[in-house]
Amino acid sequence: MSDSPEPEVGSSQNKAKSFVFRFITWALAAGCFYLVYNRTEKAAQRDGVTLIEYLANFFQGADWLHWLMLMIPYSLFFFLIDAHATWRVIKWFNTPEIKLSNILPIRASAYILSLVNEQVGKGAMSLYLLQRHDVPVWKAISSMILLGIVEIYQLLIFSAVGVFFYYDLVVEASTMLPLTKILGGVYLVAFLYFPFHILYFNGSVLKNSTLRDKQIFHALRQARLVDYVLVLLCKAPNLLGAVIVYTLALDLFGVEVGFGQMMAFLPVIFIAAALPLPFHAGALLLWTVLFPAFPEVGAFSLVMHTFFVSFNATIGLIFLPKANKELFVDSSI
């Protein structure tokens, strides 16, 4: 009887922490939107028009037909590359017999769930591997963690290359934030951590540590340096494609941005988009910081992101019947 209140206390504490986290993220998102709104309104005032007229002129001048002809093939391309990289990792570290055709419908349907929460989408993949291939949930999640690590380092590597070749552009964009110092610090930390990551999970350092033995780190224990490189190469076409597509898309909206600027900045923007803020507010603000001469790119980024996730969800709807069959109908076979 004396133990019964404890779960209620724990539950109350979890709810309180969840509320505080949501409040902070929404407050930060509101701050980001306010800063973008403020910068865009000032640009509208300089042109002698209202904010609504300013944005309307921006969108009216866009070449929407060619934009769709650019975005639709890229979204399909992204899906195929993304599914292939996911399949490779699962095949290497979870179930060698799995086929790409098995992964396509599950990965596509996960895009629907990702509209609500990216982690829920990964959960669908773990559920499939458990039901159809008897892969423990934590081992499946370990593969998703490995993919996430590769995605982060891919963004950092591409950004570092862009900053190296177009350093002057980064300096020019450092009007609100000391971007060169911030990016340099991030690159240094990432560079120093990765060798330790490899050595720790293969057991070469901290040999008495038992943390690495948990199932959630299964894929990290199995992965060699060459595996990380191969996964990165599998995923790299998507980022290269994004740099090209965003450069061309901005031109269709009347914003002249060079390929070099996009190579240096877009990976950083994608990292900001991964922050747990509503509506990818971090990326929205970073667009206006990195392209101060074009504050309207904040609205452009919303259009790009909304179309991309919506079209990916549409792909998921097409594959949904097959995914449901894989997950539920045939699960007992």
C-alpha positions as CSV (number, residue, x, y, z in Angstrom):
1,M,0.0,0.0,0.0
2,S,2.8,2.4,0.9
3,D,4.4,1.9,-2.6
4,S,1.3,2.9,-4.6
5,P,1.8,6.7,-4.7
6,E,5.3,6.4,-6.2
7,P,4.2,5.7,-9.8
8,E,1.9,8.7,-9.5
9,V,4.7,10.9,-8.4
10,G,7.0,9.7,-11.2
11,S,4.2,10.2,-13.7
12,S,3.6,13.7,-12.4
13,Q,7.3,14.5,-12.7
14,N,7.5,13.1,-16.2
15,K,4.4,15.2,-17.2
16,A,6.0,18.3,-15.7
17,K,9.3,17.7,-17.5
18,S,7.4,17.1,-20.8
19,F,5.4,20.3,-20.3
20,V,8.6,22.4,-19.5
21,F,10.3,20.9,-22.6
22,R,7.3,21.7,-24.9
23,F,7.0,25.2,-23.4
24,I,10.7,25.9,-24.0
25,T,10.7,24.5,-27.6
26,W,7.6,26.5,-28.5
27,A,9.0,29.6,-26.9
28,L,12.2,29.3,-28.9
29,A,10.2,28.6,-32.0
30,A,8.2,31.8,-31.4
31,G,11.4,33.7,-30.9
32,C,12.8,32.4,-34.2
33,F,9.6,33.3,-36.1
34,Y,9.6,36.8,-34.5
35,L,13.1,37.5,-35.6
36,V,12.3,36.3,-39.1
37,Y,9.1,38.4,-39.2
38,N,11.0,41.5,-38.0
39,R,13.7,41.2,-40.6
40,T,11.2,40.5,-43.4
41,E,9.0,43.4,-42.3
42,K,12.0,45.8,-42.3
43,A,12.8,44.7,-45.9
44,A,9.2,45.4,-46.9
45,Q,9.3,48.8,-45.4
46,R,12.5,49.6,-47.3
47,D,10.6,48.7,-50.5
48,G,7.6,50.9,-49.4
49,V,5.1,48.0,-49.2
50,T,3.4,46.0,-46.5
51,L,4.7,42.6,-45.4
52,I,1.8,40.8,-47.1
53,E,2.5,42.7,-50.4
54,Y,6.2,42.0,-50.1
55,L,5.7,38.2,-49.7
56,A,3.0,38.2,-52.4
57,N,5.3,39.9,-54.9
58,F,8.0,37.3,-54.0
59,F,5.8,34.3,-54.6
60,Q,4.0,35.8,-57.6
61,G,7.4,36.2,-59.4
62,A,8.2,32.5,-58.9
63,D,8.3,30.1,-61.8
64,W,6.0,27.5,-60.2
65,L,5.7,25.1,-63.1
66,H,9.5,24.6,-63.4
67,W,9.7,24.5,-59.6
68,L,7.3,21.5,-59.6
69,M,9.3,19.9,-62.4
70,L,12.3,20.2,-60.2
71,M,10.9,19.2,-56.9
72,I,8.9,16.1,-57.9
73,P,11.8,14.2,-59.5
74,Y,14.0,15.2,-56.6
75,S,11.5,13.9,-54.0
76,L,11.3,10.6,-55.8
77,F,15.1,10.5,-56.1
78,F,15.5,11.2,-52.4
79,F,13.1,8.4,-51.4
80,L,15.0,5.8,-53.5
81,I,18.4,6.9,-52.1
82,D,17.1,7.0,-48.6
83,A,15.4,3.6,-48.8
84,H,18.6,2.1,-50.3
85,A,20.8,3.4,-47.5
86,T,18.4,2.2,-44.9
87,W,18.2,-1.2,-46.5
88,R,22.0,-1.5,-46.6
89,V,22.4,-0.8,-42.9
90,I,19.6,-3.2,-41.9
91,K,21.0,-5.9,-44.2
92,W,24.5,-5.5,-42.8
93,F,23.6,-5.3,-39.1
94,N,20.2,-6.8,-38.6
95,T,19.0,-9.3,-41.1
96,P,21.2,-10.3,-44.1
97,E,18.3,-11.9,-46.1
98,I,16.2,-8.8,-46.3
99,K,15.5,-7.3,-49.8
100,L,15.2,-3.7,-50.9
101,S,11.7,-4.5,-52.1
102,N,10.8,-5.3,-48.4
103,I,12.1,-2.0,-47.2
104,L,10.6,0.3,-49.8
105,P,7.0,0.2,-48.6
106,I,7.9,0.4,-44.9
107,R,10.3,3.3,-45.4
108,A,7.7,5.1,-47.6
109,S,4.9,4.7,-45.1
110,A,7.2,6.0,-42.3
111,Y,7.2,9.3,-44.1
112,I,3.5,9.6,-43.2
113,L,4.2,9.0,-39.5
114,S,7.2,11.5,-39.7
115,L,4.7,14.3,-40.4
116,V,3.8,13.9,-36.7
117,N,7.2,12.8,-35.3
118,E,10.3,11.5,-36.9
119,Q,10.9,9.0,-34.0
120,V,7.5,7.5,-34.6
121,G,8.5,6.8,-38.2
122,K,11.6,5.0,-37.0
123,G,9.4,3.0,-34.7
124,A,7.5,1.6,-37.6
125,M,10.7,0.3,-39.1
126,S,11.6,-1.4,-35.8
127,L,8.1,-2.9,-35.6
128,Y,8.5,-4.4,-39.1
129,L,11.9,-5.9,-38.3
130,L,10.5,-7.4,-35.1
131,Q,7.4,-8.9,-36.7
132,R,8.8,-10.2,-40.0
133,H,12.5,-10.9,-39.2
134,D,12.5,-11.4,-35.4
135,V,15.0,-8.5,-34.9
136,P,14.8,-7.2,-31.3
137,V,13.5,-3.7,-31.1
138,W,16.7,-2.2,-29.6
139,K,18.9,-3.8,-32.2
140,A,16.7,-2.3,-34.9
141,I,16.9,1.1,-33.3
142,S,20.7,0.7,-33.1
143,S,20.7,0.7,-36.9
144,M,18.6,3.9,-37.0
145,I,21.1,5.5,-34.6
146,L,24.0,4.6,-36.9
147,L,22.1,6.1,-39.8
148,G,21.6,9.2,-37.8
149,I,25.3,9.5,-36.9
150,V,26.2,9.2,-40.6
151,E,23.6,11.8,-41.6
152,I,25.1,14.3,-39.1
153,Y,28.7,13.7,-40.2
154,Q,27.7,13.8,-43.8
155,L,26.2,17.3,-43.2
156,L,29.3,18.4,-41.3
157,I,31.7,17.1,-44.0
158,F,29.9,18.7,-46.9
159,S,29.6,21.9,-45.0
160,A,33.3,21.9,-44.1
161,V,34.2,21.4,-47.8
162,G,31.9,24.3,-48.7
163,V,33.3,26.6,-46.0
164,F,36.9,25.7,-47.0
165,F,36.4,26.6,-50.7
166,Y,34.0,29.5,-50.1
167,Y,35.3,30.9,-46.8
168,D,34.8,34.5,-47.9
169,L,31.1,33.9,-48.4
170,V,30.8,32.6,-44.8
171,V,32.6,35.8,-43.6
172,E,30.2,38.0,-45.5
173,A,27.2,36.1,-44.0
174,S,28.5,36.6,-40.5
175,T,26.5,39.7,-39.8
176,M,24.4,38.4,-36.9
177,L,26.5,35.5,-35.7
178,P,30.3,34.7,-35.7
179,L,29.7,31.8,-38.1
180,T,33.4,31.1,-38.8
181,K,34.1,30.6,-35.1
182,I,30.9,28.6,-34.4
183,L,31.4,26.3,-37.4
184,G,35.1,25.9,-36.7
185,G,34.3,24.8,-33.2
186,V,31.7,22.3,-34.3
187,Y,34.0,20.8,-36.9
188,L,36.8,20.5,-34.3
189,V,34.6,18.7,-31.8
190,A,33.2,16.4,-34.4
191,F,36.7,15.6,-35.8
192,L,38.0,14.8,-32.3
193,Y,35.0,12.7,-31.3
194,F,34.8,10.3,-34.2
195,P,38.1,8.4,-33.7
196,F,37.1,8.0,-30.0
197,H,33.6,6.7,-31.2
198,I,35.2,4.0,-33.4
199,L,37.8,3.0,-30.8
200,Y,35.2,2.9,-28.0
201,F,32.7,0.7,-29.7
202,N,35.2,-1.7,-31.1
203,G,36.6,-2.2,-27.6
204,S,40.0,-0.6,-28.0
205,V,39.5,2.0,-25.3
206,L,37.7,2.0,-21.9
207,K,37.7,-1.8,-22.1
208,N,36.0,-2.2,-18.8
209,S,33.0,-0.1,-19.9
210,T,29.8,-2.1,-20.2
211,L,27.7,0.6,-21.9
212,R,28.7,-0.5,-25.3
213,D,27.3,-4.0,-24.7
214,K,23.7,-2.8,-24.6
215,Q,21.5,-3.9,-27.5
216,I,20.8,-0.3,-28.5
217,F,24.5,-0.1,-29.5
218,H,24.5,-3.4,-31.5
219,A,25.1,-1.8,-34.9
220,L,27.7,0.6,-33.5
221,R,29.7,-2.4,-32.1
222,Q,29.6,-4.2,-35.4
223,A,30.4,-1.3,-37.6
224,R,33.9,-0.7,-38.9
225,L,35.2,2.6,-40.3
226,V,34.7,1.3,-43.8
227,D,31.0,0.7,-43.0
228,Y,30.5,4.3,-42.0
229,V,32.2,5.4,-45.2
230,L,30.1,3.2,-47.4
231,V,26.9,4.3,-45.7
232,L,27.9,7.9,-46.2
233,L,28.6,7.3,-49.9
234,C,25.1,5.7,-50.2
235,K,23.5,8.7,-48.7
236,A,25.7,11.4,-50.3
237,P,23.7,11.7,-53.6
238,N,20.7,13.0,-51.6
239,L,22.7,15.9,-50.2
240,L,24.4,16.7,-53.4
241,G,21.0,16.7,-55.1
242,A,19.6,19.0,-52.4
243,V,22.4,21.5,-53.0
244,I,21.7,21.5,-56.7
245,V,17.9,21.6,-56.3
246,Y,17.9,24.4,-53.7
247,T,20.3,26.5,-55.8
248,L,18.1,26.1,-58.9
249,A,14.9,26.6,-56.9
250,L,16.0,29.8,-55.4
251,D,16.8,31.1,-58.9
252,L,13.2,30.2,-59.9
253,F,12.1,32.4,-57.0
254,G,14.3,35.3,-58.2
255,V,17.0,34.9,-55.6
256,E,20.5,34.6,-57.1
257,V,22.6,32.3,-54.9
258,G,25.7,30.6,-56.0
259,F,26.4,26.8,-55.8
260,G,29.3,27.6,-53.4
261,Q,27.1,29.4,-50.9
262,M,24.6,26.6,-51.0
263,M,27.3,24.0,-50.5
264,A,28.6,25.8,-47.5
265,F,25.3,26.8,-45.9
266,L,22.6,24.1,-46.8
267,P,24.2,21.3,-44.7
268,V,24.3,23.7,-41.7
269,I,20.6,24.6,-42.3
270,F,19.7,20.9,-42.4
271,I,21.4,20.4,-39.0
272,A,19.4,23.3,-37.6
273,A,16.3,21.6,-39.0
274,A,17.0,18.6,-36.9
275,L,16.6,20.6,-33.7
276,P,13.5,19.7,-31.8
277,L,11.7,22.9,-32.6
278,P,8.2,23.2,-34.0
279,F,8.0,23.9,-37.8
280,H,11.8,23.6,-38.1
281,A,12.0,27.1,-36.7
282,G,15.8,26.8,-36.2
283,A,16.3,26.3,-39.9
284,L,13.9,29.1,-40.8
285,L,15.9,31.6,-38.7
286,L,19.2,30.3,-40.1
287,W,18.1,30.9,-43.6
288,T,17.6,34.6,-42.9
289,V,20.9,34.7,-41.0
290,L,23.0,33.1,-43.7
291,F,21.3,35.1,-46.5
292,P,20.8,38.5,-44.9
293,A,20.2,40.2,-48.3
294,F,17.2,38.0,-48.9
295,P,15.0,37.8,-45.7
296,E,12.2,36.4,-47.8
297,V,14.1,33.1,-48.1
298,G,12.5,32.2,-44.7
299,A,9.2,32.0,-46.4
300,F,10.9,30.1,-49.3
301,S,12.2,27.5,-46.8
302,L,8.7,26.9,-45.4
303,V,7.4,26.3,-48.9
304,M,10.2,23.9,-49.8
305,H,9.9,21.9,-46.5
306,T,6.1,21.7,-46.6
307,F,6.1,20.4,-50.2
308,F,8.9,18.0,-49.5
309,V,7.3,16.3,-46.5
310,S,3.9,16.4,-48.1
311,F,5.0,14.8,-51.3
312,N,7.0,12.2,-49.3
313,A,3.9,11.4,-47.3
314,T,2.0,11.0,-50.6
315,I,4.6,8.4,-51.7
316,G,3.9,6.8,-48.3
317,L,0.2,6.7,-49.0
318,I,0.8,4.9,-52.3
319,F,2.9,2.3,-50.6
320,L,0.6,2.1,-47.5
321,P,-1.5,-1.0,-48.6
322,K,1.7,-2.9,-49.2
323,A,3.2,-1.7,-45.9
324,N,0.1,-2.8,-44.0
325,K,0.3,-6.2,-45.6
326,E,3.9,-6.5,-44.6
327,L,3.3,-5.4,-41.0
328,F,0.0,-7.0,-40.2
329,V,-1.7,-9.3,-42.8
330,D,1.2,-11.6,-43.4
331,S,2.9,-11.3,-40.1
332,S,1.8,-14.8,-39.0
333,I,3.1,-16.4,-42.2
